[in-house]
Amino acid sequence: MRAFLTELKSNEVRIASSNGEVRRLVVAGEVAFGLTDTDDANEALRAGASVSVVYPDQDDLGVLVMPTSVTLMRGAPRSTTGRALVDYLLSAEVERQMAESAAHMPCAQAFRHRPMCVLCQTCAPCKSIMRA
């Protein structure tokens, strides 16, 4: 990873102000590639931008995973209500909505068609989501 980042620096890497800015720069052709999260990449694809999403191979640099998370603090007030929120957010329906609308990685086995599904865009389940 250090070698990769050093090479970026030697090639006059550009630091963007946000993931949305990375998306805009890549779509506009101002930069050759950008490192961003799945929801911004998915927005570019859904808008018909001429871009591709590439997940670095896992034998070398690996893939950075930025999970969407929710935490229930032990001893917090209204923990029953908090638990209900966690259960709702982890429901298959909400996970399906998150995967369809923002290319988030679902946890629910009922939705996930392969380990760490990231809307690969090549298998039938992902193709159907991307067409939605």
DOLUMGU-684472 format. One record per residue (C-alpha): residue number from 1; x, y negated, z negated; residue in one letter. Coordinates in pm, 1 decimal. Each point is the difference from the previous one (the first is absolute). Layout:
DOLUMGU-684472
atom n = NUM	X = X	Y = Y	Z = Z	res = A
...
end
This chain:
DOLUMGU-684472
atom n = 1	X = 0.0	Y = 0.0	Z = 0.0	res = M
atom n = 2	X = 281.3	Y = -241.1	Z = -86.3	res = R
atom n = 3	X = 160.4	Y = 53.0	Z = 343.3	res = A
atom n = 4	X = -333.4	Y = -67.2	Z = 171.9	res = F
atom n = 5	X = -51.4	Y = -323.6	Z = -193.8	res = L
atom n = 6	X = 360.3	Y = -107.2	Z = 64.7	res = T
atom n = 7	X = -50.4	Y = 52.6	Z = 374.2	res = E
atom n = 8	X = -319.0	Y = -206.4	Z = -12.7	res = L
atom n = 9	X = 187.0	Y = -282.2	Z = -170.4	res = K
atom n = 10	X = 277.5	Y = 5.5	Z = 259.8	res = S
atom n = 11	X = -263.9	Y = -34.0	Z = 273.1	res = N
atom n = 12	X = -141.1	Y = -322.8	Z = -141.3	res = E
atom n = 13	X = -300.7	Y = 156.6	Z = -169.8	res = V
atom n = 14	X = -290.8	Y = -233.3	Z = -49.1	res = R
atom n = 15	X = -186.4	Y = -9.7	Z = -331.6	res = I
atom n = 16	X = -373.0	Y = -60.4	Z = 42.3	res = A
atom n = 17	X = -220.4	Y = -163.5	Z = -260.5	res = S
atom n = 18	X = -253.6	Y = 285.3	Z = -13.7	res = S
atom n = 19	X = -107.9	Y = 327.1	Z = 156.7	res = N
atom n = 20	X = -251.2	Y = -194.5	Z = 207.6	res = G
atom n = 21	X = 283.2	Y = -217.5	Z = 130.2	res = E
atom n = 22	X = 195.7	Y = 313.7	Z = 94.4	res = V
atom n = 23	X = -304.4	Y = 119.6	Z = 195.1	res = R
atom n = 24	X = -33.2	Y = -336.1	Z = 177.2	res = R
atom n = 25	X = 371.7	Y = -12.9	Z = 91.8	res = L
atom n = 26	X = 0.3	Y = 352.6	Z = 143.4	res = V
atom n = 27	X = -327.9	Y = -43.2	Z = 189.3	res = V
atom n = 28	X = 124.2	Y = -330.0	Z = 146.2	res = A
atom n = 29	X = 324.6	Y = 165.6	Z = 110.8	res = G
atom n = 30	X = 210.4	Y = -238.4	Z = -208.9	res = E
atom n = 31	X = 176.3	Y = 295.7	Z = -164.5	res = V
atom n = 32	X = 72.1	Y = 351.1	Z = 127.8	res = A
atom n = 33	X = -140.4	Y = 173.2	Z = -307.2	res = F
atom n = 34	X = -114.1	Y = -69.8	Z = -352.1	res = G
atom n = 35	X = -31.2	Y = 181.1	Z = -328.7	res = L
atom n = 36	X = -350.3	Y = -34.6	Z = -139.8	res = T
atom n = 37	X = -273.0	Y = 202.5	Z = -167.1	res = D
atom n = 38	X = -262.3	Y = 216.2	Z = 162.3	res = T
atom n = 39	X = -295.7	Y = -237.1	Z = -22.7	res = D
atom n = 40	X = 171.7	Y = -277.7	Z = 196.9	res = D
atom n = 41	X = 128.1	Y = 246.8	Z = 258.3	res = A
atom n = 42	X = -348.8	Y = 146.7	Z = 25.6	res = N
atom n = 43	X = -150.5	Y = -347.1	Z = 54.8	res = E
atom n = 44	X = 235.8	Y = -55.0	Z = 293.7	res = A
atom n = 45	X = -95.4	Y = 335.7	Z = 151.7	res = L
atom n = 46	X = -372.9	Y = -61.4	Z = -44.6	res = R
atom n = 47	X = 36.4	Y = -342.0	Z = 163.2	res = A
atom n = 48	X = 147.5	Y = 170.3	Z = 305.2	res = G
atom n = 49	X = 354.8	Y = -129.5	Z = -44.6	res = A
atom n = 50	X = 265.5	Y = 174.1	Z = 206.1	res = S
atom n = 51	X = 185.1	Y = 135.5	Z = -302.3	res = V
atom n = 52	X = 81.7	Y = 339.4	Z = -146.6	res = S
atom n = 53	X = 21.8	Y = 113.2	Z = -358.8	res = V
atom n = 54	X = 310.3	Y = 201.8	Z = -81.8	res = V
atom n = 55	X = 58.9	Y = 181.0	Z = -328.4	res = Y
atom n = 56	X = 376.4	Y = 49.9	Z = -55.7	res = P
atom n = 57	X = 99.8	Y = 362.8	Z = -20.1	res = D
atom n = 58	X = 11.4	Y = 154.2	Z = -340.4	res = Q
atom n = 59	X = 339.8	Y = 168.8	Z = 48.0	res = D
atom n = 60	X = 190.8	Y = -327.3	Z = 17.8	res = D
atom n = 61	X = -140.7	Y = -333.0	Z = -120.2	res = L
atom n = 62	X = -329.5	Y = 146.2	Z = -109.2	res = G
atom n = 63	X = -333.0	Y = -177.0	Z = -6.5	res = V
atom n = 64	X = -84.4	Y = -279.6	Z = -238.1	res = L
atom n = 65	X = -339.4	Y = 69.4	Z = -154.1	res = V
atom n = 66	X = -185.8	Y = -286.8	Z = -163.7	res = M
atom n = 67	X = -300.8	Y = 159.4	Z = -163.3	res = P
atom n = 68	X = -306.4	Y = -194.3	Z = -90.8	res = T
atom n = 69	X = -40.3	Y = 68.5	Z = -368.3	res = S
atom n = 70	X = -232.9	Y = -49.7	Z = -290.5	res = V
atom n = 71	X = 95.0	Y = 40.0	Z = -365.0	res = T
atom n = 72	X = -209.9	Y = 65.9	Z = -306.6	res = L
atom n = 73	X = 186.5	Y = -114.5	Z = -309.9	res = M
atom n = 74	X = -19.4	Y = 223.8	Z = -307.1	res = R
atom n = 75	X = -198.0	Y = -171.2	Z = -275.5	res = G
atom n = 76	X = -131.1	Y = -273.7	Z = 227.3	res = A
atom n = 77	X = -339.8	Y = -153.8	Z = -78.3	res = P
atom n = 78	X = -288.8	Y = 132.4	Z = 212.2	res = R
atom n = 79	X = 196.3	Y = 311.1	Z = 97.9	res = S
atom n = 80	X = -321.8	Y = 179.3	Z = 98.8	res = T
atom n = 81	X = -74.4	Y = -270.3	Z = 257.2	res = T
atom n = 82	X = 364.4	Y = 9.8	Z = 113.6	res = G
atom n = 83	X = -17.9	Y = 378.0	Z = 43.5	res = R
atom n = 84	X = -316.1	Y = -41.2	Z = 208.5	res = A
atom n = 85	X = 185.7	Y = -246.4	Z = 225.6	res = L
atom n = 86	X = 294.2	Y = 239.1	Z = 39.9	res = V
atom n = 87	X = -236.2	Y = 286.4	Z = 84.6	res = D
atom n = 88	X = -180.3	Y = -216.8	Z = 256.3	res = Y
atom n = 89	X = 325.0	Y = -115.6	Z = 163.1	res = L
atom n = 90	X = 121.1	Y = 360.8	Z = 22.9	res = L
atom n = 91	X = -324.9	Y = 124.7	Z = 151.4	res = S
atom n = 92	X = 22.0	Y = 158.6	Z = 344.5	res = A
atom n = 93	X = -228.2	Y = -271.2	Z = 143.3	res = E
atom n = 94	X = 219.0	Y = -290.7	Z = -117.1	res = V
atom n = 95	X = 315.3	Y = 179.8	Z = 110.5	res = E
atom n = 96	X = -155.2	Y = 60.2	Z = 342.2	res = R
atom n = 97	X = -88.9	Y = -369.2	Z = 23.5	res = Q
atom n = 98	X = 353.1	Y = -102.6	Z = -100.5	res = M
atom n = 99	X = 158.0	Y = 234.8	Z = 252.9	res = A
atom n = 100	X = -232.3	Y = -113.6	Z = 277.4	res = E
atom n = 101	X = 19.0	Y = -372.3	Z = -66.2	res = S
atom n = 102	X = 358.8	Y = -44.0	Z = -110.7	res = A
atom n = 103	X = 188.0	Y = 322.9	Z = 81.6	res = A
atom n = 104	X = 55.0	Y = 73.8	Z = -368.4	res = H
atom n = 105	X = 119.4	Y = 346.4	Z = -94.9	res = M
atom n = 106	X = -284.4	Y = 199.2	Z = -154.6	res = P
atom n = 107	X = 49.6	Y = 213.7	Z = -309.6	res = C
atom n = 108	X = -323.2	Y = 200.4	Z = 17.7	res = A
atom n = 109	X = 62.1	Y = 346.8	Z = 138.9	res = Q
atom n = 110	X = -348.7	Y = -6.3	Z = 153.1	res = A
atom n = 111	X = 107.3	Y = -281.7	Z = 231.9	res = F
atom n = 112	X = 367.9	Y = 68.4	Z = 49.4	res = R
atom n = 113	X = 58.2	Y = 231.7	Z = 294.1	res = H
atom n = 114	X = 371.3	Y = 46.8	Z = -68.7	res = R
atom n = 115	X = 240.7	Y = -95.7	Z = -280.7	res = P
atom n = 116	X = 56.0	Y = -377.3	Z = -23.1	res = M
atom n = 117	X = -228.2	Y = -74.5	Z = 294.4	res = C
atom n = 118	X = 85.8	Y = -345.5	Z = 131.6	res = V
atom n = 119	X = -227.8	Y = -15.0	Z = 301.3	res = L
atom n = 120	X = 252.7	Y = 155.0	Z = 234.1	res = C
atom n = 121	X = -218.8	Y = -92.3	Z = 300.4	res = Q
atom n = 122	X = 80.4	Y = 329.3	Z = 169.5	res = T
atom n = 123	X = -227.0	Y = 253.2	Z = -170.4	res = C
atom n = 124	X = -377.6	Y = 12.0	Z = 49.7	res = A
atom n = 125	X = -95.0	Y = -134.1	Z = -348.3	res = P
atom n = 126	X = 229.9	Y = -301.9	Z = 34.5	res = C
atom n = 127	X = -107.8	Y = -68.7	Z = 357.6	res = K
atom n = 128	X = -364.0	Y = -6.1	Z = -110.3	res = S
atom n = 129	X = 81.4	Y = -246.7	Z = -278.7	res = I
atom n = 130	X = 195.8	Y = -226.4	Z = 233.1	res = M
atom n = 131	X = -292.9	Y = -6.9	Z = 246.9	res = R
atom n = 132	X = -245.2	Y = -108.5	Z = -271.7	res = A
end
